[in-house]
Amino acid sequence: MKKSLLTILTIFISTFGYSQISEIATDSLEVEKIATVREMGVFKAGLRKLGEDGYYIIFRNYNYSYIDDIQSLDIGDLETLKDFKVILLSCFEKKQTKRFVIGEKDIPVEVSQTGKYRMKYIFIKSFSKGGIIDYDWGGWNKKKIEKLIPEELFKDL
């Protein structure tokens, strides 16, 4: 009697437990790949478009050499993306550290000079909100920045 009651109770509970799970229809936005930058065959960064006018950059965190830590930075609309590119390219002109805020991340851009009279690379680090976690983007030259954020995007502006 106890076994049959326990069996009936188990079937009753499991039937109602599974019936509470239902599928939810969502209108997911399609992600469009715009550009990808690789360094020696390894993913470095990529520009993506989400929806109509939402741009974000995914990048590899170079703090770790043994794991692939992919992070993202929400840029926003096309005008903000253009401003971001202009700021990055302006860092090649003279040796200085620039700090600017995009979305919720505070991004210092550190510039190092590889030659005596000209700079070839900038080193980018971004921080999470509150400066708790830092992300190292690695070294960037002008060619890779141009590849990541192509000029064809700004033809309509």
DOZA-433946 format. One record per residue: residue number from 1; x, y, z of N, C-alpha, C in turn. Coordinates in Angstrom, 2 decimals, padded with zeros to 5 digits. Example, Ala and Ser with C-alpha at 12.3 -4.5 7.8 and 13.67 -1.06 7.14 Angstrom:
// DOZA-433946
+-----+---------+---------+---------+---------+---------+---------+---------+---------+---------+
|  nr |     n_u |     n_v |     n_w |    ca_u |    ca_v |    ca_w |     c_u |     c_v |     c_w |
+-----+---------+---------+---------+---------+---------+---------+---------+---------+---------+
|   1 |  013.19 | -005.69 |  007.80 |  012.30 | -004.50 |  007.80 |  013.20 | -003.30 |  007.80 |
|   2 |  012.85 | -002.25 |  007.08 |  013.67 | -001.06 |  007.14 |  012.90 |  000.03 |  007.87 |
+-----+---------+---------+---------+---------+---------+---------+---------+---------+---------+
// end
This chain:
// DOZA-433946
+-----+---------+---------+---------+---------+---------+---------+---------+---------+---------+
|  nr |     n_u |     n_v |     n_w |    ca_u |    ca_v |    ca_w |     c_u |     c_v |     c_w |
+-----+---------+---------+---------+---------+---------+---------+---------+---------+---------+
|   1 |  000.81 | -001.19 |  000.00 |  000.00 |  000.00 |  000.00 |  000.87 |  001.26 |  000.00 |
|   2 |  001.93 |  001.23 |  000.84 |  002.80 |  002.39 |  000.91 |  003.55 |  002.59 | -000.40 |
|   3 |  003.96 |  001.47 | -001.04 |  004.69 |  001.58 | -002.29 |  003.80 |  002.15 | -003.39 |
|   4 |  002.59 |  001.69 | -003.48 |  001.70 |  002.19 | -004.53 |  001.32 |  003.66 | -004.28 |
|   5 |  001.12 |  004.04 | -003.03 |  000.82 |  005.44 | -002.70 |  002.01 |  006.33 | -003.04 |
|   6 |  003.21 |  005.86 | -002.72 |  004.43 |  006.61 | -003.01 |  004.64 |  006.73 | -004.52 |
|   7 |  004.33 |  005.69 | -005.27 |  004.47 |  005.71 | -006.72 |  003.48 |  006.68 | -007.34 |
|   8 |  002.24 |  006.63 | -006.89 |  001.21 |  007.55 | -007.40 |  001.56 |  008.99 | -007.07 |
|   9 |  002.05 |  009.24 | -005.87 |  002.45 |  010.58 | -005.46 |  003.63 |  011.08 | -006.30 |
|  10 |  004.59 |  010.23 | -006.58 |  005.76 |  010.60 | -007.39 |  005.34 |  010.93 | -008.82 |
|  11 |  004.45 |  010.13 | -009.40 |  003.96 |  010.40 | -010.75 |  003.18 |  011.70 | -010.78 |
|  12 |  002.35 |  011.91 | -009.80 |  001.55 |  013.14 | -009.72 |  002.44 |  014.38 | -009.62 |
|  13 |  003.46 |  014.34 | -008.77 |  004.35 |  015.49 | -008.59 |  005.19 |  015.72 | -009.84 |
|  14 |  005.72 |  014.67 | -010.43 |  006.58 |  014.84 | -011.60 |  005.79 |  015.34 | -012.81 |
|  15 |  004.53 |  014.92 | -012.94 |  003.70 |  015.38 | -014.04 |  003.44 |  016.88 | -013.95 |
|  16 |  003.10 |  017.36 | -012.77 |  002.84 |  018.79 | -012.61 |  004.14 |  019.60 | -012.63 |
|  17 |  005.22 |  019.01 | -012.21 |  006.51 |  019.71 | -012.23 |  006.98 |  019.98 | -013.64 |
|  18 |  006.80 |  018.99 | -014.53 |  007.24 |  019.18 | -015.91 |  006.27 |  020.04 | -016.70 |
|  19 |  005.05 |  020.07 | -016.33 |  004.08 |  020.84 | -017.09 |  004.22 |  022.34 | -016.86 |
|  20 |  005.01 |  022.75 | -015.89 |  005.20 |  024.18 | -015.63 |  006.26 |  024.80 | -016.53 |
|  21 |  006.95 |  023.99 | -017.28 |  007.97 |  024.49 | -018.19 |  007.32 |  024.72 | -019.54 |
|  22 |  007.45 |  025.92 | -020.04 |  006.88 |  026.22 | -021.35 |  007.86 |  027.08 | -022.14 |
|  23 |  007.74 |  027.04 | -023.43 |  008.62 |  027.80 | -024.31 |  008.14 |  029.23 | -024.43 |
|  24 |  009.07 |  030.16 | -024.40 |  008.74 |  031.58 | -024.53 |  009.25 |  032.05 | -025.88 |
|  25 |  008.40 |  032.65 | -026.68 |  008.82 |  033.18 | -027.97 |  009.45 |  034.56 | -027.75 |
|  26 |  010.65 |  034.73 | -028.28 |  011.34 |  036.01 | -028.14 |  011.65 |  036.57 | -029.51 |
|  27 |  011.70 |  037.86 | -029.58 |  012.14 |  038.54 | -030.80 |  013.60 |  038.90 | -030.61 |
|  28 |  014.47 |  037.98 | -030.96 |  015.90 |  038.22 | -030.76 |  016.44 |  039.09 | -031.89 |
|  29 |  017.31 |  040.01 | -031.51 |  017.95 |  040.87 | -032.49 |  019.10 |  040.11 | -033.13 |
|  30 |  019.26 |  040.30 | -034.40 |  020.31 |  039.60 | -035.11 |  021.62 |  040.37 | -034.99 |
|  31 |  022.68 |  039.64 | -034.69 |  024.01 |  040.24 | -034.55 |  024.72 |  040.15 | -035.90 |
|  32 |  025.22 |  041.29 | -036.37 |  025.91 |  041.34 | -037.64 |  027.40 |  041.56 | -037.39 |
|  33 |  028.22 |  040.68 | -037.95 |  029.68 |  040.84 | -037.86 |  030.11 |  041.89 | -038.87 |
|  34 |  030.81 |  042.91 | -038.40 |  031.28 |  043.94 | -039.32 |  032.77 |  043.74 | -039.63 |
|  35 |  033.58 |  043.56 | -038.59 |  035.02 |  043.39 | -038.81 |  035.60 |  042.51 | -037.71 |
|  36 |  036.67 |  041.83 | -038.05 |  037.41 |  041.01 | -037.09 |  038.90 |  041.24 | -037.30 |
|  37 |  039.61 |  041.41 | -036.21 |  041.06 |  041.60 | -036.26 |  041.72 |  040.41 | -035.59 |
|  38 |  042.69 |  039.84 | -036.27 |  043.45 |  038.71 | -035.73 |  044.92 |  039.10 | -035.67 |
|  39 |  045.61 |  038.49 | -034.73 |  047.05 |  038.69 | -034.62 |  047.71 |  037.33 | -034.56 |
|  40 |  048.49 |  037.02 | -035.60 |  049.15 |  035.72 | -035.72 |  048.14 |  034.57 | -035.62 |
|  41 |  046.99 |  034.74 | -036.26 |  045.98 |  033.70 | -036.30 |  045.10 |  033.60 | -035.07 |
|  42 |  045.34 |  034.43 | -034.07 |  044.56 |  034.39 | -032.84 |  043.62 |  035.59 | -032.81 |
|  43 |  042.38 |  035.36 | -032.39 |  041.39 |  036.43 | -032.32 |  041.87 |  037.55 | -031.41 |
|  44 |  041.78 |  038.80 | -031.87 |  042.17 |  039.97 | -031.08 |  040.96 |  040.81 | -030.73 |
|  45 |  040.14 |  041.17 | -031.72 |  038.94 |  041.97 | -031.46 |  038.01 |  041.89 | -032.67 |
|  46 |  036.77 |  042.29 | -032.43 |  035.80 |  042.32 | -033.52 |  034.72 |  043.36 | -033.26 |
|  47 |  034.24 |  043.97 | -034.33 |  033.16 |  044.95 | -034.24 |  031.87 |  044.28 | -034.66 |
|  48 |  030.83 |  044.44 | -033.85 |  029.54 |  043.83 | -034.12 |  028.44 |  044.89 | -034.07 |
|  49 |  027.37 |  044.63 | -034.82 |  026.21 |  045.51 | -034.83 |  025.02 |  044.73 | -034.33 |
|  50 |  024.32 |  045.29 | -033.36 |  023.16 |  044.64 | -032.78 |  021.94 |  045.50 | -033.07 |
|  51 |  021.02 |  044.98 | -033.84 |  019.81 |  045.72 | -034.16 |  020.08 |  046.80 | -035.19 |
|  52 |  019.34 |  047.91 | -035.06 |  019.44 |  049.00 | -036.02 |  020.69 |  049.84 | -035.85 |
|  53 |  020.95 |  050.29 | -034.62 |  022.05 |  051.24 | -034.43 |  022.78 |  051.01 | -033.12 |
|  54 |  023.06 |  049.77 | -032.80 |  023.80 |  049.47 | -031.59 |  025.09 |  048.76 | -031.92 |
|  55 |  026.22 |  049.40 | -031.66 |  027.51 |  048.82 | -031.97 |  028.23 |  048.44 | -030.69 |
|  56 |  028.97 |  047.33 | -030.75 |  029.80 |  046.94 | -029.63 |  031.04 |  046.22 | -030.13 |
|  57 |  032.09 |  046.27 | -029.33 |  033.35 |  045.64 | -029.67 |  033.59 |  044.50 | -028.70 |
|  58 |  033.92 |  043.34 | -029.24 |  034.35 |  042.24 | -028.40 |  035.87 |  042.13 | -028.56 |
|  59 |  036.56 |  041.88 | -027.47 |  038.01 |  041.85 | -027.52 |  038.55 |  040.77 | -026.61 |
|  60 |  039.75 |  040.33 | -026.91 |  040.42 |  039.32 | -026.10 |  041.19 |  040.02 | -025.00 |
|  61 |  041.00 |  039.56 | -023.78 |  041.70 |  040.12 | -022.63 |  043.09 |  039.50 | -022.57 |
|  62 |  044.12 |  040.33 | -022.74 |  045.50 |  039.84 | -022.77 |  046.12 |  039.73 | -021.38 |
|  63 |  045.34 |  039.88 | -020.32 |  045.87 |  039.65 | -018.97 |  046.22 |  038.18 | -018.77 |
|  64 |  045.56 |  037.32 | -019.53 |  045.77 |  035.88 | -019.39 |  046.37 |  035.33 | -020.67 |
|  65 |  047.45 |  034.58 | -020.54 |  048.05 |  033.97 | -021.72 |  047.59 |  032.53 | -021.91 |
|  66 |  046.97 |  031.97 | -020.90 |  046.62 |  030.56 | -020.95 |  045.12 |  030.31 | -021.12 |
|  67 |  044.28 |  031.32 | -021.02 |  042.85 |  031.15 | -021.28 |  042.39 |  032.24 | -022.24 |
|  68 |  041.33 |  031.96 | -022.95 |  040.73 |  032.96 | -023.83 |  039.61 |  033.66 | -023.07 |
|  69 |  039.87 |  034.87 | -022.64 |  038.90 |  035.67 | -021.91 |  038.37 |  036.73 | -022.87 |
|  70 |  037.17 |  036.52 | -023.41 |  036.57 |  037.44 | -024.37 |  035.62 |  038.37 | -023.62 |
|  71 |  035.84 |  039.67 | -023.76 |  035.03 |  040.68 | -023.10 |  034.36 |  041.55 | -024.16 |
|  72 |  033.40 |  042.35 | -023.75 |  032.73 |  043.23 | -024.71 |  032.66 |  044.65 | -024.16 |
|  73 |  032.60 |  045.58 | -025.07 |  032.47 |  047.00 | -024.74 |  031.34 |  047.57 | -025.58 |
|  74 |  030.30 |  048.04 | -024.93 |  029.15 |  048.61 | -025.62 |  029.50 |  050.03 | -026.04 |
|  75 |  029.49 |  050.28 | -027.35 |  029.84 |  051.60 | -027.87 |  028.61 |  052.49 | -027.99 |
|  76 |  027.56 |  051.98 | -028.60 |  026.36 |  052.80 | -028.78 |  026.08 |  053.02 | -030.25 |
|  77 |  025.74 |  054.24 | -030.61 |  025.36 |  054.54 | -031.99 |  026.58 |  054.80 | -032.87 |
|  78 |  026.33 |  055.13 | -034.13 |  027.38 |  055.30 | -035.12 |  028.24 |  056.53 | -034.84 |
|  79 |  027.64 |  057.60 | -034.35 |  028.40 |  058.81 | -034.04 |  029.38 |  058.57 | -032.90 |
|  80 |  028.95 |  057.82 | -031.88 |  029.84 |  057.49 | -030.77 |  030.98 |  056.60 | -031.23 |
|  81 |  030.70 |  055.69 | -032.16 |  031.73 |  054.83 | -032.72 |  032.77 |  055.65 | -033.48 |
|  82 |  032.31 |  056.64 | -034.22 |  033.24 |  057.51 | -034.95 |  034.10 |  058.31 | -033.98 |
|  83 |  033.50 |  058.84 | -032.90 |  034.28 |  059.56 | -031.89 |  035.31 |  058.65 | -031.24 |
|  84 |  034.94 |  057.41 | -030.98 |  035.85 |  056.44 | -030.39 |  037.06 |  056.22 | -031.30 |
|  85 |  036.82 |  056.08 | -032.59 |  037.90 |  055.88 | -033.54 |  038.81 |  057.10 | -033.62 |
|  86 |  038.21 |  058.30 | -033.65 |  039.00 |  059.54 | -033.72 |  039.90 |  059.68 | -032.49 |
|  87 |  039.38 |  059.35 | -031.32 |  040.18 |  059.43 | -030.09 |  041.33 |  058.45 | -030.14 |
|  88 |  041.07 |  057.22 | -030.59 |  042.14 |  056.23 | -030.67 |  043.23 |  056.66 | -031.65 |
|  89 |  042.83 |  057.18 | -032.81 |  043.82 |  057.59 | -033.80 |  044.57 |  058.85 | -033.37 |
|  90 |  043.95 |  059.70 | -032.56 |  044.63 |  060.91 | -032.09 |  045.72 |  060.58 | -031.07 |
|  91 |  045.67 |  059.40 | -030.49 |  046.69 |  059.00 | -029.51 |  048.04 |  058.74 | -030.16 |
|  92 |  048.09 |  058.58 | -031.48 |  049.36 |  058.35 | -032.16 |  050.15 |  059.63 | -032.36 |
|  93 |  049.52 |  060.79 | -032.20 |  050.18 |  062.05 | -032.51 |  051.25 |  062.44 | -031.49 |
|  94 |  050.95 |  062.31 | -030.22 |  051.97 |  062.63 | -029.22 |  051.83 |  061.67 | -028.04 |
|  95 |  052.93 |  061.53 | -027.33 |  052.98 |  060.56 | -026.25 |  052.22 |  061.10 | -025.04 |
|  96 |  051.08 |  060.48 | -024.75 |  050.27 |  060.88 | -023.61 |  049.29 |  059.78 | -023.28 |
|  97 |  048.72 |  059.86 | -022.10 |  047.69 |  058.92 | -021.70 |  046.36 |  059.66 | -021.72 |
|  98 |  045.39 |  059.10 | -022.41 |  044.07 |  059.71 | -022.46 |  043.09 |  058.83 | -021.72 |
|  99 |  042.14 |  059.45 | -021.04 |  041.06 |  058.73 | -020.38 |  039.74 |  059.27 | -020.91 |
| 100 |  038.85 |  058.36 | -021.22 |  037.52 |  058.76 | -021.66 |  036.53 |  057.70 | -021.25 |
| 101 |  035.25 |  058.05 | -021.23 |  034.21 |  057.14 | -020.76 |  033.27 |  056.83 | -021.91 |
| 102 |  033.05 |  055.54 | -022.12 |  032.06 |  055.08 | -023.08 |  031.17 |  054.10 | -022.35 |
| 103 |  029.90 |  054.39 | -022.30 |  028.97 |  053.50 | -021.61 |  029.30 |  053.44 | -020.14 |
| 104 |  029.52 |  052.24 | -019.64 |  029.79 |  052.08 | -018.22 |  031.25 |  051.77 | -017.94 |
| 105 |  032.10 |  051.78 | -018.96 |  033.50 |  051.44 | -018.75 |  034.37 |  052.69 | -018.89 |
| 106 |  035.33 |  052.82 | -018.02 |  036.30 |  053.90 | -018.05 |  037.52 |  053.37 | -018.79 |
| 107 |  037.85 |  053.98 | -019.92 |  038.91 |  053.44 | -020.76 |  040.11 |  054.37 | -020.78 |
| 108 |  041.19 |  054.02 | -020.11 |  042.41 |  054.79 | -020.33 |  043.14 |  054.24 | -021.55 |
| 109 |  043.65 |  055.13 | -022.37 |  044.44 |  054.72 | -023.52 |  045.88 |  055.10 | -023.23 |
| 110 |  046.72 |  054.10 | -023.13 |  048.13 |  054.34 | -022.83 |  048.93 |  054.24 | -024.12 |
| 111 |  049.76 |  055.21 | -024.37 |  050.52 |  055.27 | -025.61 |  051.99 |  055.03 | -025.31 |
| 112 |  052.59 |  054.14 | -026.04 |  054.03 |  053.94 | -025.89 |  054.70 |  054.23 | -027.23 |
| 113 |  055.92 |  054.71 | -027.16 |  056.65 |  055.09 | -028.35 |  057.68 |  054.01 | -028.65 |
| 114 |  057.61 |  053.45 | -029.86 |  058.53 |  052.38 | -030.21 |  059.76 |  052.91 | -030.93 |
| 115 |  059.64 |  054.01 | -031.62 |  060.78 |  054.63 | -032.30 |  061.12 |  055.93 | -031.62 |
| 116 |  062.17 |  056.57 | -032.07 |  062.59 |  057.82 | -031.45 |  061.66 |  058.97 | -031.84 |
| 117 |  061.21 |  059.02 | -033.09 |  060.44 |  060.16 | -033.57 |  058.99 |  059.85 | -033.89 |
| 118 |  058.61 |  058.60 | -033.92 |  057.22 |  058.28 | -034.24 |  056.74 |  057.14 | -033.37 |
| 119 |  055.45 |  057.11 | -033.15 |  054.85 |  056.05 | -032.35 |  054.18 |  055.05 | -033.27 |
| 120 |  054.37 |  053.79 | -032.99 |  053.76 |  052.76 | -033.82 |  052.60 |  052.08 | -033.13 |
| 121 |  052.62 |  052.02 | -031.81 |  051.60 |  051.26 | -031.10 |  051.00 |  052.08 | -029.96 |
| 122 |  049.73 |  051.82 | -029.71 |  049.11 |  052.29 | -028.48 |  048.64 |  051.05 | -027.72 |
| 123 |  048.68 |  051.14 | -026.43 |  048.24 |  050.04 | -025.58 |  046.98 |  050.47 | -024.86 |
| 124 |  045.92 |  049.70 | -025.00 |  044.62 |  050.06 | -024.46 |  044.30 |  049.16 | -023.28 |
| 125 |  043.85 |  049.79 | -022.22 |  043.32 |  049.06 | -021.07 |  041.98 |  049.66 | -020.75 |
| 126 |  040.99 |  048.83 | -020.45 |  039.69 |  049.31 | -020.02 |  039.38 |  048.73 | -018.66 |
| 127 |  038.54 |  049.43 | -017.92 |  038.19 |  049.01 | -016.57 |  036.68 |  048.86 | -016.46 |
| 128 |  036.25 |  047.94 | -015.62 |  034.82 |  047.78 | -015.37 |  034.34 |  048.95 | -014.52 |
| 129 |  033.04 |  049.05 | -014.36 |  032.48 |  050.14 | -013.57 |  033.00 |  050.05 | -012.14 |
| 130 |  033.53 |  051.13 | -011.65 |  034.11 |  051.15 | -010.31 |  035.59 |  050.81 | -010.31 |
| 131 |  036.14 |  050.44 | -011.46 |  037.56 |  050.14 | -011.57 |  037.99 |  048.86 | -010.90 |
| 132 |  037.06 |  047.93 | -010.73 |  037.38 |  046.69 | -010.02 |  038.19 |  045.74 | -010.92 |
| 133 |  037.77 |  045.57 | -012.15 |  038.41 |  044.63 | -013.06 |  039.01 |  045.41 | -014.22 |
| 134 |  040.25 |  045.11 | -014.56 |  040.85 |  045.75 | -015.72 |  041.03 |  044.73 | -016.83 |
| 135 |  040.89 |  045.22 | -018.06 |  041.01 |  044.39 | -019.24 |  042.10 |  044.97 | -020.12 |
| 136 |  043.02 |  044.13 | -020.55 |  044.13 |  044.55 | -021.38 |  043.82 |  044.19 | -022.83 |
| 137 |  043.75 |  045.18 | -023.70 |  043.45 |  044.96 | -025.11 |  044.70 |  044.64 | -025.92 |
| 138 |  045.88 |  044.83 | -025.36 |  047.13 |  044.58 | -026.08 |  047.56 |  045.81 | -026.86 |
| 139 |  048.56 |  045.61 | -027.72 |  049.09 |  046.70 | -028.54 |  048.35 |  046.82 | -029.86 |
| 140 |  048.10 |  048.06 | -030.27 |  047.35 |  048.34 | -031.50 |  048.15 |  049.33 | -032.35 |
| 141 |  048.19 |  049.07 | -033.65 |  048.74 |  050.06 | -034.57 |  047.60 |  050.66 | -035.39 |
| 142 |  047.92 |  051.67 | -036.19 |  046.87 |  052.37 | -036.95 |  046.16 |  051.44 | -037.94 |
| 143 |  046.91 |  050.54 | -038.54 |  046.33 |  049.64 | -039.54 |  045.26 |  048.74 | -038.92 |
| 144 |  045.53 |  048.25 | -037.72 |  044.56 |  047.36 | -037.07 |  043.34 |  048.12 | -036.58 |
| 145 |  043.53 |  049.37 | -036.14 |  042.37 |  050.18 | -035.74 |  041.49 |  050.48 | -036.96 |
| 146 |  042.14 |  050.78 | -038.10 |  041.38 |  051.01 | -039.34 |  040.63 |  049.75 | -039.77 |
| 147 |  041.23 |  048.59 | -039.54 |  040.56 |  047.33 | -039.90 |  039.40 |  047.03 | -038.96 |
| 148 |  039.56 |  047.34 | -037.68 |  038.50 |  047.08 | -036.70 |  037.30 |  048.00 | -036.93 |
| 149 |  037.57 |  049.27 | -037.16 |  036.49 |  050.25 | -037.39 |  036.68 |  050.83 | -038.79 |
| 150 |  036.13 |  050.20 | -039.82 |  036.35 |  050.66 | -041.20 |  035.68 |  052.00 | -041.48 |
| 151 |  036.29 |  052.75 | -042.38 |  035.80 |  054.08 | -042.74 |  034.49 |  054.01 | -043.52 |
| 152 |  034.19 |  052.87 | -044.14 |  032.95 |  052.74 | -044.94 |  031.69 |  052.89 | -044.08 |
| 153 |  031.81 |  052.66 | -042.80 |  030.65 |  052.80 | -041.91 |  030.15 |  054.23 | -041.82 |
| 154 |  031.06 |  055.18 | -042.01 |  030.73 |  056.59 | -041.77 |  030.40 |  057.36 | -043.04 |
| 155 |  030.13 |  056.68 | -044.13 |  029.82 |  057.36 | -045.39 |  028.52 |  058.16 | -045.30 |
| 156 |  027.56 |  057.68 | -044.53 |  026.26 |  058.34 | -044.46 |  026.22 |  059.50 | -043.47 |
| 157 |  027.25 |  059.62 | -042.63 |  027.24 |  060.71 | -041.64 |  027.63 |  062.04 | -042.23 |
+-----+---------+---------+---------+---------+---------+---------+---------+---------+---------+
// end
